[in-house]
């Protein structure tokens, strides 16, 4: 799922935008990813709500997973042949709708079927998946080079993975209680959760995600225009540099996610781990503003990987712990997903604006400030244990 969301953003789409509109690549990339992200913000909670209310003999989540596969597969065949920014934006947006049909139900399966004492490790698995996805996406890009082949391979892989997940998913047959007209009216009146702690988690994830996406969204162009990776490493391309950095980043995420996830499962406490994670990521991001060397960027990848890994497992576990309504898990976790998608949508736009005003250093400094602010919000959550 994350391979089709994050993989093309780091390499394939920047390459497509560069070939379609080389003179306006920065804002072209912001347009493509921004519109798709905004559509995702709207569709994710809607799909989550409908998933919670679905009644079928296959359960609540599986019909939506099948629908997402049915949408992703044909679009993954078409999108690689886009000939204009408008066409690429349209297909990428529809592809993200299909991905959201997978994301909302998949997120809800953790509180649905995973015991509370194991949710830290389950959330760590989600964080590991999100970290491995860019490696998979850029790896496929490096191997086949053609955008059309990249999308088709990723589309095929996601369908295979989803079929494996669907056939092994158990205990998804909880049927929502029928509501009288009065209860339905009350439901619509309480469509938005009133938990202060839950909304603080959403704000925390928006700020961290925005900082993360600002730091990573223009990594391809940063290596191309500032580090001059291809010139410093004859015989290699910028795609190779992105792949190498993500290959360094991913193991750091995995180690930190497993350590933090197991620790929070044992202790049931989140704040100190999240604050440490935001500081590590912020230091790594700010390093990008003061270094212009490949060595400095490598250290950046290590620090941001460790910070993101600890954040990914602990933050999601805390969000699940603070869910205000057990019958509307997909809806509430969709709001968490909206926070993440908002960051994905706004990150490239904010980064493009910073680049146009003050260059790449402003991008990394702003990223560090945002991630520190996200850690400060955590300290205001009362029930974070």
N, C-alpha and C positions, 0 to 999 in steps of 0.2 A: 504493500500500500504506500509506504513512505518513499519507495523507489520511484514511483510514478509522480509523487508530489514534489520531492526534493531533488531527485537525481537530475532531471533535465534542466533545472533552474541554474545549477552550478556550471554547466558546460554546454549542453545541447542547445538550449534556448539562446544563451548569449552568442553562440556560433551562428544560429539562424538569423538572429537580429542583426548581427554584424554583416552577414552576407546580403540581407535584404536592404538595410538602411545603415551603411557604414558611417555616414556622416552624422547620424543622430542615434547612435547605439545606446547611449546612457539612458535617455528618456524613452527610447523604444522599448528597452527591457523593463523599465518601470511601468510603462503602459500595459504590456502583456501580462506581467505578473500581478500588477495592481488590480486590474479589472477582474481577473480570475479570483484573486483573493477576496474582493468585495462580494462577488457572487457566492463564494464559499461561506462568507459570514452570514449571508441570508439563508442559504439552503441547509447548512449544517444543523441549526437548532430545529428547523422545520422537519427534517428527516428524523432527528432524534425524537421529537414529539410523536411523529407518526409511528416510529418503531415501538415506542412504549405502548401505543394504543393498538398495535397490530394483533389480530387474533387469527392464527392459522394452525393447522396440525403440525406445521414445521417449526413453530415457535414464533417469537417476536423478531428476532434478528436475522435469521437465515433468508427470508424473502428479500430483504433489502440488500444483503450481500450478493445474492444472485442478480438483482437488478443493477447493482453497481458494475458487476462483471460484464453484463450485457451491454452497458453503455460504454465502458472503457475499451473493450476489444475492437469494435469497428472504428472508433475515433483514433486509436493508436495506429491504425493502418493509414488513415487520411492525413494526420497532422504533419507528418514529416515532409509532405509535398506542398506546404504552404508557400505562397509566392508573394505575400504582402504582410505587413504588420497587422492589418485588420483581420486577415484570414487566420494568421497565427493566433491572434488574440481570441477569436471565436472558438477555434478548436481546442485551445488550451483551457479556456473557460469551461467548455463542456466536459473536457476530460477531468477537470477538478470537481465538477458536479458528480461525476461517477465516483471519484475518489471519496467524496463526502458521503456518498451512499454506503461506502465501506467503513469510513472513519467513525461515524456516529454509533452504529451498532457494535463495532469492534470494541470501542472504548467502554461500552456498557457491560461487556462480558466479564470484565474484572470484578466489579461488585456483584454481578449476577452469579458467578460460579466459583470465584476464588475465595477461600476462607480468609478472614481478616489478618490472621497471623502470617499469611504468605503474600499479602498484597504489595509489600515493599519490593520483593523479588519480581513479582509479576509486572509492576511498574518499571522496574529496572529493565525487564525484557523489552518493554515498549521503547525505553530510551535507547537501548542497544540497537533496536531495529531502526530507529530514526537516524542513528549515527552510521549504521552500516549502509543505509540506503544511498547516500551520496557516493560512497565508494563503488557500489554496484552500478549506479547511473553513470558516473564518470568512467568506470572501467569498461562498460559496454561502449561508451562513446569513443574511448581510445582504441578499442579493438576493431570496431566496424566503421567508424568515422561518418557514415551516412546517417543523417537525422532520421530518415524514414525507417532504417533498420533498427536504430536505437529504440524508437517508440514501439515498433512491432515486437522486439525482443522483450522489452519491459512489460508490454501488454500481455504477452504470452505467459511470462513468468508470474505476473500477478494473478492471472486466472488459475494457473496450476496451484499456486500457494493458497488461494481462497478456497478452491475445491478441497484441498487437504484439510484446511481449517474447518470448513462446513461439515465434512464427513466425520470429524472427530469431536465436534462440539456437542457437549452433553448438558442436561439440565437447563435447556433454553425453552422449556415448555410452560413457564409460568404465565398464566392467563390473567390479564388485568381484570379487576372487579368491574362489574357493570355499574354504571352510574345512573341515578335518577336525574330528572330534569333539574331539580334543585342542586344536586351534587355537581352536575355538569356546569351549571351557572357558577357555582363556587369555584370549580376548577379553572374556568376561564378568568375569573376574577383573581385567582392566585397563580396565573401563568408564569409569573416571574418570582423566583425564590426571594424570600425576605431575610435570609441569613446574612448578617453583616460580614461574618468571617468568610463565607463563601465568596462574596463579592470582592473582599480583599485579596483572596487567592486569584480571582480573575484579573484584578489590577496588577498583581505581582507577575502573573504570567504574560500579560500584555507587555509590560515594561521589559522583562527579561527577553521575551521573544523578539521585541523590537530591537533591542540592543544586539542580540545574536544575529538577526537577519541583516542589520546594517553592516555588521562586521564581515559577514560571509557572502552576501548577495553579489557584491562586485569583486569577489576574489579573483575571478578569471581576468577581469580588466586590470585589477591591481597588479597581478603577476605580469600581465602583458605590457602595461604602460609605465609602471613604477619600478618593479623588480627587474623587468626585461629578461624574464626567465629563459626564453628561447635563445637570446643573444649570449647569455652567460653559460648556457649549456648546449653547445652545438650538437645538432642531430636530434634534439628533443623539441617538443612543441609545448605551448602553454597548457594544452590538455594534459600532457604528461605531468606538468607541475601541479595542476589541480588534483590529479589522481594521487600523486605522491603525498600531498598535504592531507588529503582526506584519509589516506592509508595510515598516516601518523595520528590523525585526529581520532579515528574510530577506535583503535585499541585503548586509547586514553579514556574515551567515553565508557567503553565496556568495563574496564577495571574500576573506574570511579562509581559507575552505576551499580555494579554487583556489591562493592564494599558498602556504599551508602544504603542500598536497598536492604541488605542483610542486617545492617546496623539498626535501621529504623524499625525493622520487624522485631528485633530483640528489645529495643528500648521504648518504642512507641513515641519517640520525640523527633521533631522535624526542624525546629527553628535554627539551632546552631549549625546543622549541616547545610541548610539552605543559605544562611548568611556566609558561611565559608565558601560555598560554591559560587555565589555571586561575586565575592571578592577575587577568587581565582580567575574567573572569566573576565572580570573588569581589568585586572592587571594584564592579562594576555591581550585584550583588545587595545588598551592604551599603548602597549608595546608596538602595535602596528603603526602608531602615529609617529614614533620616534626612531624607527628603524627603516632602512631602505635596503636591507640585505636579505638574502635567502636564509641565513642562519637565524636572523631575528624573526622571520615569518615562521620558521620551523618551531621556535620556542612559543610563538603565538599559538600555533596549532596544538601544542602539548597542553598549555595552560587553559585554553578555551575548551579543549576536549575534556580535561579533568573537571572543570567547572560545570560544563553542560551535563556530563554523566551523573554527577552528584545531584544536580538540579532536576534532571529528568526523572529519576527514580523517586526522589523524596517529595518533590512538588506534586506529582500526580498521586502519590499515596496519600498525601495530606488532603488533596482535593476530594478524593474518594471518601476519606474519613469524615470530611465536612459536608457530604451530600445531605441536603435538607429533607429529601423525600425518597423513600425506598422504591416507590412505585413509578417514579419518573426519573430513573437514573440516566437513561439515554438523553433525555431533554436537558437535564442539569449538566451532564458531562459534555453535551454539545455546546453549552455556554462556555465551558472551559476550552473546547476546541475553537470556538469563535475567538476567544482571546488569542490563541495561537495563530489562527488564520488572519486575524487583524494585523498581527505583527508581520506575517508573511506578506500581506498586501501592502502595508505601510512602510516596511523596512526598505525595500528598493526605492520607493518614492523619497523617503527621508534621506537615504544615502545619495541619491541623484542630486537632490537639492544641496546637500552639504558639499558634494564634489564640485558643483557649479559655483558655489560661493567661496569655498576655502580649500578645495582639494581633498585628497584622501585622508590627511591627518585629522581633519574635522570629523570625518566619518567614524574613525576609531575612538577619538576622544568622546564623542557623543554616545557611542556604544557603551563605553566604560561607565559614563555617568548614569545611563539608563539602567544598567544592570545593578549598580550600587543602589539606586533608588528602589529597585525591585526587592533587594534584600532588606532595605529599611522598612518596607511595607510589612514584611513577614513579622517583624517585631511587634506589630499592632494586633496580630491575630491572637485571640484569647484562648481558643480551644485547640491549639496546635500541638496536641500530644494525646 
